[in-house]
């Protein structure tokens, strides 16, 4: 059994369910694992939705602390959730998401 990184914030089951309850947010998380600093219009394109809809999804992810914004309203995965191994994965403490398949 792997140990949780003590600096990784642990989302509650309710928060995690809310975060992962939408397939578009899975896509956004995968894309933010690949690249840092994506604008909402590009995220929306990759998520298959309008910029307005993508912005609403990103607002929820910001409130949960999973993403941050950079200068110019570029979205990035929060540092605590970025993989240091270079793999496409996010460690939520009690849940590990792997995005190694399309």
N, C-alpha and C positions, 0 to 999 in steps of 0.2 A: 504494500500500500504506500503510495507516495504522500509526502508531507506537503501541506499547504504552505506556500510562501507567506511568511508573516506580514509582508507589506502588501499583499493582494487583498483588496477589500472583498468581503464576502457578501454577495447579494442574498437576500432572503429568498425562500422558495417562491413566494408571491412575486417578488421583483423579477426573478429569473424567468418565471412563467410568463409574465407580462412582456419581458424583453424578447423571449424566444417564441412567443405565440403568434408571430406574424412572419411568413416566409420572406417578405421583403427585407425585414430587419436582419435575417440570416444572410441575405445577399450583401447588405450593407456591411455587416461585420466581416464577412469574407473579403470584401473589397478593401476595407480599412486595414485588414491584416496584410494585404499585398502592398498597399501604397499609403503614404502619409500625406495629408493635406489635400483632400479632395473637396471640390466645391459641391454644393447641394444639387446644382443642375446636372453634374456628371454622375453623382450618386443616384439621382432620380432616373437618369437614362439607364444605368446599370441595374436598377431595381425594377425597371419597367413601369414607372409611374411619373406623374407630373412633378415639376419642381415644388409646387405647393404641398402635394401629398408627401413627397420625400422630406420636405422641411418639417412637417408634423412628426414624421417618424424619428427624425434626428433630434427634435426637441425632447421627445420622450427619452431617447438614449442619453441625451445630455443630463436630464433630470436624474436618471439612474446612475450617472457618473461613469458610464462606460466609454463615452466619447468626450472629447474636448474640442474647442474651436481654437484655431490659430489665427494669426493676422490675416485679414481679408475674408473672414468667415469660411475658412477651410477646415473641414472636419478631419479629426484624427482619432485613432483609438487611444484611450487614456493610457498614460505610461505604465500604470500598474497592471494593465492587461496585455501589454505588448509582449510577444514571445521573444525571449533572448536567444532561442535556439535557431531562429530563422525559419521555423516551421509555420505553416498556416494554421495556427491554433490559438485559442484563448483559454486561459486557466481562470475559472471563476471561483477557485478554492475547492468547492465540493463538486464541481462539474467542469469537465474539460471538453471543449469543442474543437474538433479537428476538421479542417476544411481542405483535406488533401485530395478530394475528388470534386469534379465540377458539378 
